[in-house]
Amino acid sequence: MQSTLKRGLAIAAGLTLAFGLSACAAGTADSATDGSDEAAGTFASGNEDTLVFAVLPDHEGADQDAQPIADWIAEITGKNVEFFQATDYTAVVQGLAADQIDIAQISAFTYFQSQNAGAEIEPIGAQITQEGAEPGYYSVAVKNPAATDVSSLEDFADRPVCFVNPTSTSGFAVPMGGLLEAGVTVSEDNRFFGEEHDLNARKVAEGTDCQVGFAQDIDADPLIESGELEEVTRVLVPAAPIVMQAALPQDVKDQLTEALADSTQSDLTDAGIELNEFLTDGWFGFGKVDDAYYDLIRTLCSEIADEVEACRA
């Protein structure tokens, strides 16, 4: 794609793992049997028997699709797992910053935003979306087949563009970086948001609000294969992380890291957890990553801050 984004992606590829809610009172967990302060921690619910788990509402039924992961976390820790009810990405960012969430599956950009908002969170692993692959997925620029004069990002100029959500990694941050590198500035009046990747891809296919836009590969590819959309370009982005609060008790963090990092589908099925269609089609495990894996997002956000308000928050 463009030079700056390519440089950042080259850094990511060179890694050994080849991407307004008020705070609840947090309860203090029991210390480990040795009584060390290091093992003490807090839980979002104030109840040491319950973990609060959040997923981004980036498609319809996101909580139901993540239920096997919640069941797995319960199996790993021996604790009850409750879903954090979020109507949008911002609620998850605020929930993490306010210590109302213990564990969350979020996007790379949401990870960046949550830390900027004051959340003290640690990545456990990053999602693998193809069997045998490293963490990472694609932001796909798509067009309606009727847009015959569009062949590159430069051709998005002066057109309405369908983005996913102002805090989406593959649906807004990475696309804006690519467009700006291509010399394309999208005015506020020409920015449309589908809110969810699948709905956004469908909006472009319908061509009512816009004939060009972006979506993650798992939602764009079926419509490309059916001929309802055409691909313009795609870029590999840092994978969506599963994160945990740094304030959790050390023994719980150790359990989560040991089980979730470098995991596969078989780890769930071996634990007696049945995979649903969403996971069998697009989730093949988590690859271990650290905070530095997301430096690409920090670099990108510093370069697009003038156009992306969420990078300045």
Secondary structure, DSSP 8 states (H G I E B T S, - for coil): --HHHHHHHHHHHTSTT---------EE----TT--GGG--EETTS-TTEEEEEE---STTHHHHTHHHHHHHHHHHSSEEEE---SSHHHHHHHHHTT--SEEE--HHHHHHHHHTT--EEEEEEEB-STT--SBEEEEEEE-TT-TT--SGGGGTTS-EEES-TT-IIIIIHHHHHHHHTT----GGGEEE-SSHHHHHHHHHHTSS-SEEEEEHHHHHHHHHTTSSEEEEEEEE---EEEEETTS-HHHHHHHHHHHTT--HHHHHHTT----HHHHHH---EE---GGGGHHHHHHHHHHTTT-GGGT-
